[in-house]
Amino acid sequence: MKRILSLLFIAISTTLSAKATLPKFFSDHMVLQRDAPITIYGWAAPGKTVKVSFKNQNLESKTNANGEWSLTFPAQAAGGPFEMVVSEDNKLTFKDVYIGDVWFCSGQSNMGWKLEDALNGKEELSNASHEKIKLLQVSRTMAGIPQKDIEKGQWETSSPESAEGFSAVAYFFGRELFQKYNVPIGLINSSWGGTNIEAWMSEDLMGKHTAAQKVIAEMKGINFQEVMKSYKKEFTAWEKKADELDLGTKEKWQNKDYNTSSWKTITLPVYWSKAKVTPNDGIIWVTRNFELTAKDLAKDELTLAIGRVDNEDITYINGIKVGESTQKDLDRFYKVPKSVLVAGKNVITIRVKNTGDIGGFRGDAQSLYLETASQRLSLAGEWKYEAGTKDIEEVPVRQHPTKYPTSLYNGMVAPFFGLKIKGIIWYQAEANSKNAKEYAGMFKDMITDWRKKWNADYPFIYAQLPNYANQNNRWITLRESQSKALELKNTGMAVLIDVGEDDNIHPIHKQVVGKRMALIASNVAYGEKDVPASAPVFDSFKIDGNSVTVTFKNGTFAPETAKASINGFMVAGSDKKFYPANAYLQSDMKTIKLSSDKVSSPKDIRYLWEDAPGKIMLYNKEGLATPPFRTDSF
């Protein structure tokens, strides 16, 4: 503790004795919010006068006893590029400065999902040159107290180089806005994968929770930079040891003639935990034979698909490496030269390294196959496996924000409260499946608190979780909890129940997410009230004998909505047992009549009330999907 306080004192002393400085997000290529007062601020020695010149205006500010200074230019219309000069004993010049709309983009891995990993990502990245779209990638930073500056990050002009690794959702959202409004767009990507909402909430909120109070108090004395540095060192050492201990690599288990008769049997694809594979962390080898004919080999290159693997794979066929990847959330597709294969018996062997995640194969049976010249040969089913690292110790405990409530609020949100923005987009909730019902209150509290700290009721647009199967109904509850935030003003919810992948928590159709959020922004943030912020949503229902008429508000359904029975409706009587209903859209395009032979006296209805409800059929003409709902209690 003494060492940390000493370092803090040195840092403060250095700041106060230094020349004029500003937060790192004041940089070349920055976007300042249009039509709002422009506040520029920073630090210098106490009693110094800092001057700022911008657009032929000159302002100055004297630092206070803490070395802080701040000055505000009047609101400006969109435009640029401009130059800004900050001077005290030193001179700082910021070039390529624009005035436009700044959006704060936050959440967990689906917000952080890289542009190049989205649908057609490599092509999208190659076309990412936009002079008037600026990107700010905030470094992933935990902190024990609210920070005034980010650890790393500066504005860049969107290009194939700067957009690589940037948020796909944020980029597609910003591109839609730029194409529609033709004003400079600034996108701040402040996201961290796997994070729960507690990490993004302030001490004002989390300090009320007894379970969090002790951790928050301890965090104030933690040097998170040292913690992360130490963890990375331990993790790197563990990975190195795993590779060194791996018997499979030493004994060349990938060889076609290696004897695997003593190996255990496993059915793939499967998670290691479900199959009771031990140890869960470390290296597991899997292998199986498959037969090919001369007809299968009638083309020069075949495609091998093995789905998503936790976390890393090296894949061999007949002893020859045909592919490898360290990207656990991406489907693997490897090109296999015909020369590697033979007509008759072939052997595929995969070295899987798990470094603290679930382990194993995340895809479904359809994701595991070999595409030959004559068939798609399924490789799902019985394989053999053996542990390459039988006695390795557990992977080092991951140092992650989920352990530290308020940590990301302090390090990745609080620094921006002095910056004017246009609004916020948010994609998070997956990590709160264990307290899905409580999420409703926490989410509303977080939005309200952020707005309070920004001193503005900024538009808040968020993604409702998409379809994702086998979640024990937790995602149903999360979606319902998310929808409660619509009770707050200036909020909008992008319904994604139709764009997920039932077996993938990270669906790649991020273009749809960005487009829907931008459409909602047109209404919520840009005042175009004729643009719908949602598809028709549930309004009321009326029971007439054994049928139910459901009325929707917020417009009408698209004329091309199917005339067949609409999938996803269920009905229950007083016994609360829900059965699939036959549901038909009526001629007014805003009511639906439904019934079920198994329910003679309906009482309640549900729509899309499953983790992955199947085909979605209700849209408005803008392509927005009607959200799930139910009439029985929360």
N, C-alpha and C positions, 0 to 999 in steps of 0.2 A: 504493500500500500504506500509506504514512504517513497519507494522508487517511482511509483506511478505519479504521486503528487509532485515529486521533484521534476519529473519530465514535463508534467503539465505546467508547472511554474516557468520552466525554461521556455516552453513553447509560447506561453503568453508574453513573457518578457521579450522574446525575439520578435513577436508580432508587433508589440507596442513600440519597439525601438526601430522597426523596419520602416521603409518607405511605403507609400500608398499601395495597398493591395485590395483585391476584390474577391468575392467568391469565384470559384473556377468556372461557373456557368456564365459569367461575363467574359466573353472571349470573341475572337474572330468568328464570323459566320453566325453569330447569335441572332435570334428573333426576339423582339420585344413586342409586348401585346399592344395591338392597335386600339384606338378609341378608349384608352385608359391611361391615367397618369403613369409616367415612366419613372420609377424609383431606382436610382443607382446608389449603391452603398458598399461599404467596406471598412478597412481599418488603416490606421497610421498612428504615429506617436501622438500622445495627448497634446492638445493645444495647436496642432498643425492645421493649416488650411488646405483643403483639397479642392481643386478646380476641375470641372468637367465641361468639355465643349462638344456639342452635338447639334447638328443641323442649324448652324449659325446662331446657336444660343449658348451662352456661357453662364454657368452657375457655379457656386462655390459653397463649401460647407466646412465648418470648423469641428475638429474631432473633440469628443467629450473626454471625461477623465478615464474612461475605459478604452480610449483609442478608436471609438466608433464614429463613423460619419455617414451621412445620408443626405441625398438631395433628390428633388422630384421635378422632372420636366412635364409640361402640360401634355395632355393626350394628343396623339398624332394619328393621321390616317395611314393606311397601309402604303408601303413603298420601300424603296431601297434600290441598290445598296448605298449605305452611308458609312461614315467614319466617325468614331468617337475617340476623344483624347482625354485621358485622365492624368492630371499632373499635380505633383507636390514637389518634393526634392527630386523625384524621378518623373518619368513620362511614360505612360502606357497608351499605346494606340491600338484600337480595335477596328479591324477592317471588315468589309463585306457584311455590315450590320443591316438587318432588315426589320421592318415593322409589319407585323401580320398577326396570325393567331397561334398561340402557344397552347399545346395540349399536354397534360401530364398523364402518362400511360403507365399503369401499375398493376401488380398482381403477382401470380405465380407462374408456373412453367408455360402455360398456354399463352400468356402475354409475352413471356420471354422467348417463345419459340422462334427460332432463327428464320429469317426470310428465305435463305437458301434451302431450308428443309421443308418449306411449304409445298403445296401442289405446284408443279412446274417451277420449283424454286430456283434452279440454276438459270433458267430463262428469265424469270422475274428479276433476279439479281443483275443479270447482264444488262437489263433495261432500266436500272435504278438511277439513272442520271437525271437529276432535277435541280436546276440552279436555285429554285425558290422553295425547295423543301430542305429543311435543316434538321439534323439528327443529333441528339445528345444522349449518349450511352452512359448511364450512371453506374459507377463501380458498385459491386455488391458489398455493402458495408453494414456491419452491426455496430451499435454504440450503446453505451449505458446511460447516456443523457442526451437530450436534443442537441444536435449540431448546427452550427451556423454555415458550414460549408460542406461540400461533398469531398470524399477522399480522392476520387479521380473522375475525370470526365471533362470534355469540352465539346463545343458545337462543331459539326462538320457538315459540309454540303453533301447532300445525298448523291452517291455514286456507287458503282459496283464495288469499290474498295471500302468506302465508309459504311455502306449498308450491309456488308457481310457480317453476320452475327447479330444484326439489329432485329428488333421485334417485328415479326411478319404482320401481326395484327395492327400494330401502330403504323407501320409503313403503309399498308393497304388502306387504312382509315385516312391517313394524311393525304395519300394520293387521290382518293375520292374527293376529299374536300378541296384540294388544290384544283382539280379538274373542273369542279363545279363553280367555285367562287373566285378562282384566279387571284388569290392573295397568298403571300408567303406563309408557309406553315412550318412551325417549329414543333418537333416531337421529342418529348423527354421520356426515355425508356428507363423506368425505375422499377425493376421487377426482379424476383428471385424465385426459382423453381422450388416446389414442394413446401412453400411457406403457408402457415395458417394465418388467420386474420388477426390473432392475438399479437403477432409480431409487428403488425402494421398499425396497431392502436396505441394511443398515448398513455402515459402514466395516469393522467386524469381519469381515464376509463379503467385501465387494467389494475390500477392501484386500489380499486374498490373490491377486487376479487382476492379473497384471503390466500388462495393457493398461489397467486402471482406475487403477492407483496414481498415475500422473502427473496424471491429470485430477482425482482426489480431492485431491491436494496443492495443485493450482492453485485449486481451488474455495474453499479456506480463505481466499483473499485476494480473492474476488470479491464485490462488492456486487450481489446478484441483483436487488434492487429497482431499482437504476440500470440494470442490464443490460436488464431487461424494459421499463423506461421508454424507454430508448433504442431498443430494437427496435420498440416500438409507434409511436414517433415516425417511424422510418424507414419502417415498413410503411404508416402512414397517408399519408405523403408519396408513396410508390410508388402506392398506390391512386388518390390524387388525380391523379397524373401520367397513369396509365392512362386515366382518364376524360377527361382533357384531350386526350390524344393520339388518342383513338378516332375514326378517320375515319368509321366507321359512324354515329355520333351526329351528327357535323358534316354529313355528306352525306345523312342520313335514309335509310339503307339499308332501314328498315322499310317504306317507302312501297310500296304495291301495284304501282306502275308503274316501280319502280327497275329498271334493267337489270343483271341478274346473269349475263349470258351468259358473262362471262369468269371467273366463279368456278369453283373446283375442285369435283370430285364427292366425296362421302363417304357411307358407309352408316351410318345411325344405327339404334339407339343404339350408341355405341362410345366408348372412352377415347381422348383425344387422342394419347397415346403409342402406342397400338396402331395408330391410323390415320396415324401420323407427321405429325400436325398441328403446325406450327411458327408462331410460338413457342408452347410449351406453356402458359406463363404469359401473362396479359394477356387481351385481348378477342377472341373469335372469334364471327362471325355465321354462322348457318346458316339456310337457307330452302328451301322447296319449295311446289309447288302441290298442291291437292287439289280434287276436284269434288264438289259437292253437288246434290241434286235438291230440288224443292219438297217432296217427301215427307220428306226429312231435316229440313226446317225447320218441321215441323208442331207444334213446341212452342216456348215463349218463350225457353227457356234450354238450352244444350247444355253438355256437360262435356268439357273438354280435359284429357288426362293426358299429361305428358311425363316421368314418372319422376323419378329423382334426378339432379341436375345439380351438377357441381363448378365453382365454388362457388356462383355467383349467376347468375340469369337474369332477363331482361326479355323477355316474350313478347308478340308482336303478331300480330294477324290482320287482313289488309287494311289495314295501317297504323295500326290502333287497338290500344293496349295492353290486353291482357286479363288479365295477371297478372305478378307478379314475386316472387322469393323470394331470401333469402340463406342459407337453411338447406340445406346440401348433402346432408344425410342423410335428408331428408324427400321423399317422393313428392309431386310437384306435381299438384294438381287445380284447374283454373281454370274458373269458370263464365263461359260466353260468351253474351252476349245475342244473340238471333236477329237483331237489327238490325245486328250487326257482319258477318253472313254474307250471302251471296247464292246463289241457285240458279245453278250453273255453276262457273266458275273462282274459287278463293279462294287466298290466299297466306298462309302462316304463316312468320314470321321470328322467330328467337330470338337475342338478344344474350347470349352466355355469357362470364362473367368468371371466370377461374381465378386464384387468389391463392396458388399454391404447392402445391396438391394434385395429384391425378392429371390432372384436367381432363376435360371431356366429359360424356357421359351414362352413368350407372352402372347403369341398369335394363336389363331384357331387352326383347325385341321387343314383348311383350305389354303393356309399361308405357307405350307411346307410341301414343295413339289419340284419336279424337274420337267421343264418344257422341252420336249424333244421335237424332232421333225414330224412325228406322227401322232403324238399324244401328250397330255399333261399327266405325268406319272406321279401319283401321290406318294409322298415319303412319310406321311403321318402313320402312326401305329407303333408297332413294337421295335424298339432299339435295344442296344446294350449300353451299359455305362460303368465307369470306374472312376474313383477319385484319384486325381493326380497329386493332391496335397492332403493326405489323410490326417496328418497331425498338426496342421497349421493352427496357430492361435487365432482368436477372433479378430476381425478387422477393427482398427482403432475406432473408438466411439466418435461418430460424426459430429463435428461442431457446426450446428445449423440453427437458424433463427427460430425453428419450432421449439427449441429449448429455452428461448429468451424472449418473453413477451415484451413488447415495446421496442425491441432492438432495431427493427427496420424503420419504424416510425422515426426513431431518433436519428438514424444514420442516412436514410434515403428519402424521407418525406419532409421532416422539419426544416432542412436547409433551404427549401424552396418557398417557405411561407412569406418571404419578403418579395417574391417575384410575382408579378401579375400574370395571369393565365386566362385562356378562354374557357377551359373546362377540363374534366377528368374522364378518362376511360379506364375501366377496371375489369379484369378477368381473373377471378380467384374464387375458391370455395372448396375445391377438390380435397384439400388437406384438412377440412373441418368435418369430414364425414362422421367422425365419432361424436361430435356434438352438433349434429345437423339442425336440430330444433332450436337450440340456443343461438345458432348463427343469425336467426332473424333479428333479434334484438341487438346483437353485437354489430351487425352490418349497418343497421340504421344509426346506431350510436357513432360508429366510425365516420360515416358520411357527415353527420351533423358536426362532429368534432373537427374534422378536417376543414369544413367550411368556416367554422368559428375561428380556427387558427389562421386561415387565409383572409378572414374578415370579409367574406363574400359568399353568397349562395351559388357557387359555380355549378353549371350543369354537370351532372354525374351520370354517365352512361355505362352500363355494365352488361356483361355477357351472362345469361342464364346457362347453367351447365347443360351440355348436349346429351344425347343418348349414349349410354355406357352400360353394358349388360352385367348381370350377376353381382350387383352391389348391395344385395339384401335390402332393397328399397331405401337405402340411405340417400341415394341421389334424388329420389322423388321428394324427400323431405327437404333436402338442400335447395332444390328448385323452388319449392313453396316458400322456404325461408327467404330466398333471394327476392321473390316477388313482393314481399312485404315492404321492401324499400321504395316501391312505387307510391307508397303513402306519403313520401316526402316530395316536396315540390322540386321542379327542375331535374327530375330523374327520368331515365329511360332504360328499358331492358331489351337487349337483343336476344330474342328467342332462337336457340340453336338446336332444338330437339330433332331437327331433320338433317343436320350437317355433321354429326359425330360419326364415329365408327364404333360399333357395338363392342369390339374387343380391344379398343385403343383409347387410352385416356388422353392421348395427344393427337386428335384428328388433324389432318394436313390441309383441310379446306379453309385456310385462314383468309382467303380473299372474300369469302362470304361473310365472315365475321366482321372484317373491316368495312365492307359495303353496308351491312345492316346498321352498324354503329354510326356510320356517316349519314345514313338516311335518317336515323333517329336524331342525330345532331342538327340536321336541317330544321327540324321542328323545335327541339328543346333548346338549342344554343343559338340558332340563326333566325328564329322567329318566323319560319315558314309554316304557319299553322295549317296550310292546305296540304302539306306533306305529312302523311300519317307517321306517328311515332310507334305504332304497333299495328298488327293485324286486328281484326275484330276479336274482342275478349268477352268472356262470360259476363252477362248482366243479370239474368233472372231465369227462373224456370217455372212451368205450370204443369201440374199433374191432371190428366184427364183420363180417368179409368185406368187402363193398363199402359198408357203411353205418356210420354213427357215431351213437352214443347220447350225448347231451350232458346232463349233470346240473347243475342250478342249486341254489344255496342262498339263504338269506334269504327264506323264504316260497314261495308258489306264485303262478302267473300267474292273472289274473282269469278267472273262468268264461266271460266273453264273448269271450275271446281267439279270434281267427278259427280255424276248423277247416281253412281252406284252407292251402296251402303258405305258410310264413312268409317274408316278404321279408327279404333281407339276409344270409343265410348263404352262405358259400363254402367249398369244400373243395379240398384239394390233395394230390397224391401226393408221392413222393420227388423229383419234378422241380420242386417248389415253384411249379407253375403253378396258380393258383386259378381255379375255375370255379363259377358259381352252382349252388347245391344246392337240391333239393327237401327242405323241412324241415317236419315235422309235430309238433304238441304231443301228448304222450301223455296217457293218462287220469289219471295221478297229478298232472297240472298243474305238474310241475316238471322233466320231462325232455322232450327233443326228439330225434327220430330224423331223420337226414338222409342224403342220398346224391346222387350225380351220375352220369349215364351216362358222363361223360367221365373219371371217376376210379375205376379198378377196385380200387386199393389205397390207401385214404385214409391220410394221415399227419397232416395239420393242418387246422384249421378257423379261419374268421374270421367275425365277425358285425358288420355295419354298418361295415366297414372301407373307407369312402370319405369324402371330404370332405362330400359330400351324398348319403347312401345311399338316398334315396327313402322310400317308405312305411314307417312304423314300426308294428309289430304286437304287440310284447311289452310288456305292462304288468301291474302288480299291481292289486288292486281299488281302491287309493288313487289310481291314475292316474299312478304313477311309472313311467318307462320304464327298461327294462333297458339298461345301458350297453354300448357297443361293447367287443369283446374279441378276442383272437387267441391261439392256442396256440403259434405259432412265436415265436422269440426276439425280445426287445426290440431 
